[in-house]
């Protein structure tokens, strides 16, 4: 059972539709009990970092998620702001993040190489593979294309956690994999066959 964490932020239905196309059983989970039988967890997110973190904290699901991810070692993938929530914190807000993958979320607008570019970074971009990740274990060539929509990016403390980068003025960490914990800044649910293959690989970890 794939559980998509529904804490009031993110397009849950888009992921349900995608998993249905893949023939994978998935459901939304909006209570701790609903997470209990999950064998994979999807943490979506859109919008402002602090808003997303506050909604997750208020949902009552965070302790159960941490129990499953760190106690039961259930694989998880954070998507878009869901990836950013894996960090210690974000320049976009003041609340602490989950700190499941050490790093900081930074603004393109404060970086010399990207400050003059249009914000948000929006549209299709090529990924450059940096390390082995099970998310790309099957069905990918050297330069897959994914859809992005964001003004902030994950900056991993340990670059061994970086599975792929993309370029928007500067090279930024677009995919992280730390053991069974993964994050993708792009939107696989909007990335056609590349996105479907990434989530299929996640299911088959």
C-alpha positions in Angstrom: 0.0 0.0 0.0 1.3 3.4 -1.0 0.1 6.2 1.3 0.1 9.7 0.1 0.4 12.0 3.1 -2.6 14.4 3.1 -1.9 17.2 5.5 -3.8 19.8 3.5 -1.0 20.8 1.2 -0.3 19.3 -2.3 -2.2 17.8 -5.2 -3.1 14.4 -3.7 -5.5 13.5 -6.5 -2.8 13.9 -9.2 -0.7 11.2 -7.4 -3.6 8.9 -6.9 -4.4 9.2 -10.6 -0.7 8.5 -11.6 -0.5 5.4 -9.3 -3.8 4.2 -10.8 -2.3 4.4 -14.3 0.7 2.4 -13.0 -1.7 -0.3 -11.6 -0.4 0.4 -8.1 -2.7 0.5 -5.0 -2.5 3.9 -3.3 -4.6 5.9 -1.0 -4.5 9.2 0.8 -3.7 9.2 4.5 -4.8 12.1 6.8 -4.6 10.4 10.2 -1.8 8.5 12.0 -3.9 5.3 11.9 -4.3 5.6 8.1 -0.5 5.5 7.8 -0.1 2.2 9.7 0.0 -0.3 6.8 2.0 1.8 4.4 4.9 0.1 2.7 5.8 3.4 0.9 5.1 7.0 1.8 4.8 10.0 -0.5 5.1 13.4 1.1 3.8 16.1 -1.4 3.9 19.8 -0.9 3.4 23.1 -2.6 3.5 26.8 -1.6 5.3 28.4 1.4 7.7 26.3 3.5 6.4 27.5 6.9 2.8 26.9 5.9 3.5 23.4 4.8 5.5 22.6 8.0 2.8 24.1 10.2 0.1 22.0 8.5 2.1 18.8 8.9 2.8 19.6 12.6 -0.9 20.4 13.2 -2.0 17.2 11.4 -0.9 14.9 14.2 0.8 12.6 11.7 4.4 13.8 12.2 5.3 11.4 15.1 3.8 8.5 13.3 5.7 9.4 10.1 9.0 9.6 12.0 8.2 6.3 13.7 7.6 4.6 10.4 10.6 6.2 8.5 13.2 5.7 11.3 11.7 2.8 13.2 10.2 0.6 10.5 12.5 2.0 7.8 9.6 2.6 5.4 10.8 4.3 2.2 9.6 7.9 1.7 9.8 10.4 -1.1 9.3 14.1 -0.6 8.1 16.0 -3.7 8.6 19.7 -4.4 8.1 21.5 -1.0 7.8 18.0 0.4 11.5 17.6 -0.5 12.4 21.0 1.0 10.7 19.9 4.3 13.3 17.1 4.6 15.9 19.8 5.3 16.8 21.4 8.6 15.2 24.6 7.6 14.5 27.1 4.9 15.4 30.7 4.0 11.8 31.1 3.1 10.6 30.7 6.7 11.4 30.4 10.4 10.1 27.0 11.3 12.5 24.0 11.6 12.1 21.3 8.9 12.1 17.6 9.5 15.9 17.3 9.3 15.6 13.8 7.7 18.3 14.8 5.1 20.8 17.4 6.4 20.7 20.5 4.4 19.2 24.0 4.0 16.7 25.4 1.6 18.0 28.5 -0.2 16.5 31.2 -2.5 17.6 31.5 -6.1 17.1 35.3 -5.6 20.0 35.4 -3.1 22.5 33.6 -5.3 24.7 35.6 -7.6 24.4 33.2 -10.5 20.6 33.1 -10.5 19.5 36.4 -8.9 18.8 38.1 -12.3 16.8 35.2 -13.7 12.9 35.1 -13.8 11.3 33.7 -10.7 10.0 31.1 -10.2 12.1 28.6 -12.1 9.4 27.1 -14.2 9.3 24.6 -17.0 11.2 21.6 -18.3 14.8 21.0 -17.2 17.3 18.3 -17.7 18.7 16.3 -14.7 22.4 15.5 -14.5 23.0 12.3 -12.6 25.5 12.6 -9.7 25.3 9.3 -7.8 23.5 6.0 -7.9 19.9 6.2 -6.7 17.2 3.5 -6.8 14.9 6.2 -8.1 16.8 6.0 -11.4 17.6 2.3 -11.3 15.5 1.4 -14.4 14.2 3.1 -17.5 16.3 6.3 -17.6 18.9 7.6 -20.0 21.7 10.0 -19.0 19.6 13.2 -19.3 15.9 12.8 -18.4 13.6 15.8 -18.5 11.4 16.9 -15.6 9.0 19.7 -14.9 10.0 22.3 -12.2 8.1 25.1 -10.5 10.0 26.7 -7.6 11.9 29.7 -6.3 13.9 27.9 -3.5 16.2 24.9 -3.8 17.6 22.2 -1.5 21.3 22.6 -0.6 22.5 19.3 0.9 25.2 19.3 3.5 26.6 16.0 2.4 26.9 16.0 -1.4 27.0 12.2 -1.3 23.2 12.5 -0.7 22.8 14.2 -4.1 21.5 11.8 -6.7 20.9 14.4 -9.5 21.3 18.1 -10.1 19.7 20.6 -12.5 20.9 24.0 -13.6 19.1 27.4 -13.2 22.0 29.9 -13.3 23.7 27.5 -10.9 23.8 23.8 -10.4 21.3 22.9 -7.6 20.5 19.7 -5.8 17.4 18.5 -7.6 17.2 14.9 -6.2 18.5 13.6 -2.9 18.7 10.0 -1.7 19.9 9.2 1.8 19.3 5.5 2.3 15.5 4.9 2.1 14.7 8.7 2.3 14.4 10.5 -1.0 13.4 13.9 -2.2 12.7 15.3 -5.7 12.3 19.1 -6.4 10.6 18.5 -9.7 7.0 17.4 -10.2 6.9 13.7 -11.3 3.1 13.9 -11.6 3.6 16.5 -14.4 6.7 15.0 -16.0 5.0 12.4 -18.3 6.8 9.1 -18.8 9.9 10.2 -16.8 7.8 11.0 -13.8 5.9 7.8 -14.1 9.1 5.8 -14.3 10.6 7.6 -11.3 7.6 6.7 -9.1 7.5 3.2 -10.5 11.1 2.7 -9.4 10.2 4.1 -6.0 7.4 1.6 -5.7 9.8 -1.2 -6.6 12.6 -0.3 -4.3 
